[in-house]
């Protein structure tokens, strides 16, 4: 599990921006599945111009690598796959920030995010497990890394998934056959 102090470096600042976000990727897979090592945080963030200004204030350049505002604006202009990083200088811990943009899967999942207590002092907004599984399937289709299948298997063993909620997305994303292959293992 990532160090809660490192995780809080990012989550507390994201909370301060008031921009809708959800933690996904390995951190969400750890929460919904089984512990494993990760050295970063994956976040989907819905970011408008006011949120961008707040985000820049929340992550001071004296403590974090922060891409130039012009770069963030360029990534915001993308309808899908906008992305930038934040890196904490002292710890080296990084957050990959994926912008929600007009991606329909992100738009579906953001209102379904769940607040979970990570530690006694820290709650985080987690992507719903069905979304995490759908993304893991997409990534597996792209790179064939068995890590994604391991995460999906662990999530299915630990967390009850609403597969009826997933079905339209499996069809829309062309993942039905791959889903059946993964769950039949």
C-alpha positions in Angstrom: 0.0 0.0 0.0 1.4 3.5 -0.7 2.5 5.4 2.3 -0.5 7.3 3.6 1.6 10.4 4.2 2.7 10.4 0.5 -0.9 9.9 -0.6 -2.1 12.7 1.6 0.4 15.0 0.0 -1.8 14.9 -3.1 -5.2 14.1 -1.9 -5.4 16.9 0.6 -4.4 19.4 -2.1 -6.9 17.9 -4.6 -9.6 18.3 -1.9 -8.6 21.9 -1.5 -9.2 22.7 -5.1 -12.9 21.6 -4.9 -12.5 20.2 -8.4 -14.2 16.7 -8.8 -11.6 14.0 -8.7 -11.3 10.3 -8.2 -8.4 8.1 -7.4 -8.1 5.1 -9.8 -5.3 2.8 -11.1 -3.2 0.8 -8.7 -4.3 2.6 -5.6 -7.9 1.9 -6.3 -7.0 -1.7 -7.2 -5.2 -2.1 -3.9 -8.2 -0.8 -2.0 -10.8 -3.0 -3.9 -8.5 -6.0 -4.3 -5.2 -6.9 -2.8 -2.1 -5.1 -1.6 0.8 -4.6 -4.1 3.5 -2.1 -4.7 2.9 1.1 -6.5 5.0 4.3 -6.6 2.5 6.7 -7.9 -1.1 7.9 -7.7 -3.5 7.9 -10.7 -6.2 10.5 -10.5 -9.0 11.5 -12.9 -9.8 15.2 -12.5 -12.6 17.3 -13.9 -10.8 20.6 -14.4 -12.3 23.9 -15.5 -10.4 27.3 -15.6 -11.2 28.1 -12.0 -10.1 24.7 -11.0 -6.9 25.1 -12.9 -6.1 28.3 -11.0 -6.9 26.6 -7.7 -4.8 23.5 -8.6 -1.8 25.7 -9.4 -2.1 27.3 -6.0 -2.5 24.0 -4.2 0.7 22.6 -5.5 3.5 25.1 -4.9 6.4 24.9 -7.3 8.8 25.0 -4.3 7.5 21.6 -3.2 6.3 20.0 -6.5 7.3 19.6 -10.1 4.4 21.5 -11.8 4.2 21.7 -15.6 3.6 25.2 -16.9 0.1 26.5 -16.9 0.2 26.7 -20.7 0.8 22.9 -20.8 -2.1 22.3 -18.5 -4.3 24.5 -20.7 -3.3 22.5 -23.8 -4.1 19.2 -22.0 -7.5 20.7 -20.9 -8.3 21.4 -24.5 -8.1 17.7 -25.4 -11.5 16.0 -25.5 -9.8 12.8 -24.3 -6.6 11.6 -22.7 -5.4 15.0 -21.3 -2.7 14.2 -18.9 0.1 15.8 -16.8 2.2 14.9 -13.7 2.8 16.3 -10.3 6.0 15.1 -8.5 6.8 15.8 -4.9 10.4 16.8 -4.8 11.3 15.5 -1.3 9.7 12.0 -1.6 9.8 11.5 -5.3 6.1 10.4 -5.1 4.2 11.3 -8.2 0.6 11.7 -9.3 -0.5 11.1 -12.9 -3.4 13.5 -13.4 -5.8 12.4 -16.2 -8.3 15.0 -17.2 -11.9 13.9 -17.5 -12.4 16.1 -20.6 -15.4 14.8 -22.6 -14.6 11.2 -22.1 -17.9 9.4 -21.6 -16.5 6.8 -19.3 -15.0 9.4 -17.0 -18.3 11.4 -17.1 -20.2 8.2 -16.0 -17.8 7.3 -13.2 -17.1 10.7 -11.6 -20.6 11.1 -10.0 -20.3 7.4 -8.8 -17.0 8.0 -6.9 -16.9 6.8 -3.3 -15.4 8.4 -0.3 -13.4 5.9 1.6 -11.4 6.2 4.7 -7.7 5.5 3.8 -6.4 6.3 7.3 -8.1 7.7 10.4 -7.2 11.2 9.2 -7.6 10.8 5.5 -10.6 10.1 3.3 -10.1 9.7 -0.5 -12.5 9.8 -3.4 -12.1 6.4 -5.1 -13.4 5.6 -8.6 -16.1 2.9 -8.5 -14.7 -0.6 -8.7 -16.6 -1.3 -12.0 -14.8 1.7 -13.6 -11.4 0.4 -12.3 -12.1 -3.0 -13.8 -13.2 -1.4 -17.1 -10.0 0.6 -17.3 -7.9 -2.4 -16.4 -9.5 -4.3 -19.2 -8.8 -1.5 -21.7 -5.2 -1.3 -20.5 -4.8 -5.1 -20.8 -6.1 -4.9 -24.3 -3.5 -2.3 -25.1 -0.4 -3.6 -23.5 -1.2 -7.3 -22.5 0.4 -6.7 -19.0 -0.8 -9.6 -16.8 -0.7 -7.1 -13.9 -4.1 -5.8 -15.1 -5.6 -9.3 -15.0 -4.2 -9.9 -11.6 -5.8 -6.7 -10.4 -9.1 -7.6 -11.9 -9.0 -11.0 -10.4 -8.2 -9.6 -7.0 -11.0 -7.0 -7.2 -13.5 -9.7 -8.2 -12.4 -11.8 -5.2 -12.7 -9.0 -2.6 -15.3 -6.6 -3.9 -18.8 -7.3 -5.2 -19.1 -5.8 -8.7 -22.3 -4.7 -10.3 -21.8 -6.4 -13.6 -25.1 -5.2 -15.0 -23.7 -1.7 -14.5 -20.6 -2.7 -16.5 -22.4 -4.5 -19.3 -23.2 -1.4 -21.5 -19.6 -0.2 -21.1 -18.2 -3.6 -21.9 -20.2 -3.5 -25.2 -19.5 0.2 -25.9 -15.8 -0.3 -25.4 -15.6 -3.6 -27.3 -14.5 -5.5 -24.2 -17.1 -8.2 -23.9 -15.0 -11.0 -25.3 -11.9 -10.0 -23.4 -14.0 -9.7 -20.2 -15.2 -13.3 -20.6 -11.7 -14.5 -21.2 -10.4 -12.8 -18.1 -13.2 -14.0 -15.8 -13.0 -17.6 -17.1 -9.3 -17.9 -16.0 
